[in-house]
């Protein structure tokens, strides 16, 4: 069968090793791409260097390989793509969509509490726009040397009203010069030609910001599919922050057991057969992928 134009990706942060939740997301992303006869890529999102654990990037690639998932093209590392992000930041700036912000999170909290301001159930504090009109214009040549955070101006028109109410003017570059996840991810997706993104439901609230950035930067829009999270016995999200155990199967049987567990979470029923290899299991899983729409998934 001929390949399609589908290009998907899995983009882990190397702040720790993959756990059961990460495996379910990676598997869903890989299956969605392969069921569509598309390309599947791995991107290491190591932009936030203070959070990066030394050696975690290569360990993650080894973990994925154990489960038969390798990138169809060379792996991309965000830490090596700073110039691309700076170019997109300058484009926003030249449109008059950015401004420097000196507000600390503590200051924003006190201001909102004093004004009985808004909180978003998913985003937390909604920036009230304190620095919108009081900070000076920055020359584009000096933008990359500014020691303040850079925010984007969210318009007040109806099309973007929901984004203003739930997020406000969000940061696209931090005061420590680290580019925001939002700006980096839309830049990478566009330059890698990504057409479909499959990720966990915890990233659902990023869609509005990313679509808005894609629109104002004239980047291609992406199809998003968010799968339900894998939860702990205490009904908490599995994460590196909560010390979810890393998955290192000691043998083939354990590897297949991890895959069956991830498939069960995704609502995939693998036919009963004598599967003896990981590639054979993956082939069966591709055939069982339910019209690229797992139970409980949310698409955009």
C-alpha positions as CSV (number, residue, x, y, z in Angstrom):
1,X,0.0,0.0,0.0
2,X,1.3,3.5,-0.9
3,X,2.2,5.9,1.8
4,X,-0.1,8.8,2.7
5,X,0.7,12.5,3.5
6,X,0.3,11.7,7.2
7,X,3.2,12.9,9.4
8,X,3.0,12.3,13.1
9,X,5.4,12.6,16.0
10,X,6.1,11.7,19.6
11,X,7.8,14.4,21.6
12,X,9.0,13.4,25.1
13,X,10.7,15.7,27.5
14,X,14.0,14.1,28.9
15,X,13.3,15.1,32.5
16,X,13.1,11.4,33.3
17,X,12.5,8.0,31.7
18,X,9.3,6.8,30.0
19,X,6.6,5.3,32.3
20,X,3.4,3.4,31.5
21,X,1.5,6.6,30.6
22,X,4.3,7.6,28.2
23,X,4.2,4.2,26.6
24,X,0.5,4.5,26.0
25,X,0.9,7.9,24.4
26,X,3.8,6.8,22.2
27,X,2.0,3.7,21.1
28,X,-1.2,5.6,20.2
29,X,0.9,8.1,18.2
30,X,2.8,5.3,16.4
31,X,-0.3,3.3,15.6
32,X,-2.2,6.3,14.3
33,X,0.6,7.1,11.9
34,X,1.1,3.5,10.8
35,X,-2.6,2.8,10.4
36,X,-2.7,5.8,8.0
37,X,0.5,4.5,6.2
38,X,2.2,7.7,7.3
39,X,5.6,8.8,8.7
40,X,6.3,8.8,12.5
41,X,8.9,11.0,14.0
42,X,10.6,11.4,17.4
43,X,11.4,14.8,18.7
44,X,13.2,15.3,22.0
45,X,11.8,18.4,23.7
46,X,14.9,19.4,25.7
47,X,14.3,23.1,25.5
48,X,14.0,23.6,29.3
49,X,17.6,22.7,30.1
50,X,17.2,23.0,33.9
51,X,14.7,20.1,33.8
52,X,16.8,17.9,31.6
53,X,18.2,14.8,33.2
54,X,21.6,13.9,31.8
55,X,21.4,10.8,29.5
56,X,17.6,10.6,29.7
57,X,17.2,11.5,26.0
58,X,19.2,8.4,24.8
59,X,17.6,6.2,27.4
60,X,14.1,7.2,26.1
61,X,15.2,6.3,22.6
62,X,16.4,2.9,23.8
63,X,13.1,2.4,25.7
64,X,11.1,3.1,22.5
65,X,13.3,0.9,20.4
66,X,12.6,-2.0,22.9
67,X,9.0,-1.7,22.0
68,X,9.7,-1.6,18.3
69,X,9.2,2.2,17.8
70,X,11.9,4.1,16.1
71,X,11.8,7.4,14.2
72,X,11.4,7.2,10.4
73,X,13.7,10.2,10.1
74,X,16.6,11.6,12.2
75,X,15.6,12.5,15.7
76,X,15.2,16.3,16.3
77,X,16.4,18.0,19.5
78,X,14.8,21.3,20.4
79,X,18.0,22.5,22.1
80,X,19.6,22.6,18.7
81,X,16.8,24.7,17.1
82,X,17.1,28.0,19.0
83,X,17.5,30.1,15.9
84,X,14.2,28.9,14.4
85,X,12.4,29.9,17.6
86,X,14.0,33.3,17.6
87,X,12.9,33.9,14.0
88,X,9.3,33.1,14.9
89,X,9.4,35.4,18.0
90,X,10.7,38.2,15.8
91,X,7.8,37.7,13.4
92,X,5.3,38.0,16.3
93,X,7.1,41.1,17.5
94,X,7.1,42.8,14.1
95,X,3.3,42.3,14.0
96,X,3.0,44.2,17.2
97,X,1.8,41.1,19.1
98,X,4.5,41.0,21.8
99,X,5.5,43.0,24.8
100,X,8.0,42.6,27.6
101,X,6.7,41.7,31.1
102,X,8.4,42.2,34.4
103,X,5.7,40.6,36.5
104,X,6.6,37.7,38.7
105,X,4.2,34.9,39.4
106,X,3.9,36.1,43.0
107,X,3.0,39.6,41.9
108,X,0.4,38.3,39.5
109,X,-1.1,36.2,42.2
110,X,-1.3,39.1,44.6
111,X,-2.8,41.4,42.0
112,X,-5.5,38.9,41.0
113,X,-6.4,38.2,44.6
114,X,-6.7,41.9,45.3
115,X,-8.9,42.5,42.3
116,X,-10.9,39.3,42.7
117,X,-9.6,38.4,39.3
118,X,-10.0,35.3,37.2
119,X,-8.5,31.8,37.5
120,X,-8.8,29.1,34.8
121,X,-9.5,25.6,36.1
122,X,-6.8,24.3,33.7
123,X,-4.4,27.2,33.3
124,X,-4.3,28.6,36.8
125,X,-3.7,32.3,36.9
126,X,-5.0,34.3,34.0
127,X,-2.6,37.2,33.3
128,X,-4.5,40.5,33.8
129,X,-2.4,42.4,31.2
130,X,-0.5,44.6,33.7
131,X,2.5,45.3,31.5
132,X,0.5,45.6,28.2
133,X,0.7,49.4,28.1
134,X,3.5,50.4,30.5
135,X,6.5,48.6,29.2
136,X,8.6,50.2,26.4
137,X,8.8,49.0,22.8
138,X,11.8,46.9,22.1
139,X,13.8,47.2,18.9
140,X,13.7,43.9,17.0
141,X,17.5,43.8,17.0
142,X,17.4,43.9,20.9
143,X,14.5,41.5,21.3
144,X,16.8,38.4,21.9
145,X,18.8,40.3,24.6
146,X,15.8,41.5,26.6
147,X,16.1,40.2,30.2
148,X,12.3,40.2,30.7
149,X,9.7,37.7,29.8
150,X,7.9,38.2,26.4
151,X,4.1,37.9,26.2
152,X,1.8,37.9,23.3
153,X,-1.2,40.3,23.0
154,X,-4.4,38.2,22.6
155,X,-7.0,40.3,20.6
156,X,-10.3,41.1,22.1
157,X,-12.4,40.1,19.2
158,X,-15.0,37.4,19.4
159,X,-12.9,34.8,17.5
160,X,-10.4,34.8,20.3
161,X,-12.6,35.6,23.2
162,X,-12.3,32.2,24.8
163,X,-8.5,32.3,24.7
164,X,-8.5,35.7,26.5
165,X,-10.9,34.4,29.1
166,X,-9.1,31.1,29.8
167,X,-5.4,32.1,29.3
168,X,-4.8,35.8,28.8
169,X,-1.6,37.2,27.3
170,X,0.7,34.1,27.6
171,X,4.5,33.9,27.7
172,X,6.3,33.0,24.5
173,X,9.8,33.5,26.0
174,X,10.7,33.4,29.6
175,X,12.8,35.9,31.4
176,X,15.7,33.4,31.5
177,X,15.8,33.4,27.7
178,X,14.2,30.0,27.4
179,X,11.5,29.9,24.6
180,X,8.1,28.7,25.7
181,X,6.8,25.3,24.9
182,X,3.9,26.8,22.9
183,X,6.1,28.8,20.5
184,X,8.7,26.0,20.1
185,X,6.2,23.2,19.4
186,X,4.3,25.1,16.6
187,X,7.6,26.0,15.0
188,X,8.8,22.4,15.1
189,X,5.6,21.0,13.9
190,X,5.5,23.3,10.9
191,X,9.1,22.8,10.0
192,X,8.9,19.0,10.3
193,X,5.7,19.0,8.2
194,X,3.6,17.4,11.1
195,X,0.0,16.9,10.1
196,X,-1.3,14.9,13.1
197,X,-0.5,15.1,16.8
198,X,-1.6,12.3,19.2
199,X,-0.9,13.2,22.8
200,X,-2.3,12.9,26.3
201,X,-5.4,14.7,27.5
202,X,-3.3,16.7,29.9
203,X,-2.2,18.8,26.9
204,X,-5.7,19.4,25.7
205,X,-5.7,23.0,27.1
206,X,-2.7,23.8,24.9
207,X,-4.7,23.6,21.6
208,X,-6.2,27.1,21.7
209,X,-2.8,28.8,22.2
210,X,-1.1,26.6,19.5
211,X,-3.8,27.1,16.9
212,X,-3.7,30.9,17.6
213,X,0.1,30.9,17.1
214,X,-0.2,28.9,13.9
215,X,-2.7,31.4,12.5
216,X,-0.8,34.6,13.3
217,X,2.5,33.1,12.1
218,X,0.8,31.7,9.0
219,X,1.8,28.1,9.8
220,X,-0.2,25.0,8.7
221,X,-2.9,23.9,11.1
222,X,-2.5,20.4,12.7
223,X,-5.1,17.7,13.6
224,X,-5.0,16.9,17.3
225,X,-6.1,13.8,19.1
226,X,-5.9,13.6,22.9
227,X,-6.1,10.2,24.6
228,X,-7.2,9.5,28.1
229,X,-4.5,9.6,30.8
230,X,-3.1,6.5,32.5
231,X,-3.9,6.9,36.2
232,X,-2.3,5.4,39.3
233,X,-4.3,3.2,41.7
234,X,-4.9,6.5,43.6
235,X,-6.5,8.0,40.4
236,X,-3.6,10.3,39.9
237,X,-1.9,11.0,36.6
238,X,1.2,9.0,36.1
239,X,4.1,11.4,35.7
240,X,7.8,11.9,36.3
241,X,7.0,14.4,39.0
242,X,5.1,11.8,40.9
243,X,7.9,9.3,40.5
244,X,6.0,6.9,38.2
245,X,8.3,3.9,37.7
246,X,10.3,3.7,34.5
247,X,9.5,0.8,32.1
248,X,12.5,-1.4,31.4
249,X,11.2,-4.9,30.4
250,X,13.8,-7.5,31.2
251,X,12.7,-9.9,28.5
252,X,10.4,-10.4,25.5
253,X,7.5,-11.7,27.7
254,X,7.6,-8.6,29.8
255,X,7.8,-6.3,26.8
256,X,4.7,-7.9,25.3
257,X,2.9,-7.6,28.6
258,X,3.6,-3.8,28.7
259,X,2.3,-3.5,25.2
260,X,-0.8,-5.5,25.9
261,X,-1.4,-3.2,28.9
262,X,-1.0,-0.1,26.9
263,X,-3.3,-1.5,24.2
264,X,-6.0,-2.3,26.8
265,X,-5.8,1.3,28.0
266,X,-6.3,2.5,24.3
267,X,-9.3,0.1,23.9
268,X,-7.4,-2.1,21.4
269,X,-8.3,-5.8,21.3
270,X,-5.5,-7.8,19.9
271,X,-6.7,-11.1,18.3
272,X,-5.8,-14.2,20.2
273,X,-2.9,-15.7,18.4
274,X,0.6,-17.0,19.1
275,X,2.4,-13.7,18.9
276,X,6.1,-14.3,19.5
277,X,7.8,-11.0,18.5
278,X,7.3,-7.3,19.0
279,X,7.0,-6.5,15.3
280,X,4.3,-9.2,15.0
281,X,2.4,-7.7,17.9
282,X,2.7,-4.2,16.5
283,X,1.4,-5.4,13.1
284,X,-1.6,-6.9,14.8
285,X,-2.2,-3.7,16.8
286,X,-2.1,-1.6,13.6
287,X,-4.9,-3.7,12.2
288,X,-6.8,-3.4,15.4
289,X,-6.5,0.4,15.7
290,X,-10.1,1.5,15.9
291,X,-10.5,4.0,13.1
292,X,-7.8,6.1,14.7
293,X,-10.3,7.1,17.5
294,X,-9.7,5.3,20.8
295,X,-12.5,5.3,23.3
296,X,-12.6,8.6,25.3
297,X,-10.2,10.4,22.9
298,X,-10.9,14.0,22.0
299,X,-10.1,15.4,18.5
300,X,-9.6,18.8,17.0
